[in-house]
């Protein structure tokens, strides 16, 4: 997780904690899944922000 940006790392930890509470996965699966989902979250967030920037430019 050290290679993740602070916001993505924070989201991965949040997801990992949630997965651990649910149970059913071993720790390696929790880590892998949480990192993957956090990266997807970051991509969606970036795409949403990028789309908002394009919309603002259209109105300028």
Secondary structure, DSSP 4 states (H G I P E B T S, - for coil): -TTS-HHHHHHHHHHHHHHHHH--S-HHHHHHHHHHHHHHHHHHHHHHHHHHHHHHHHH-
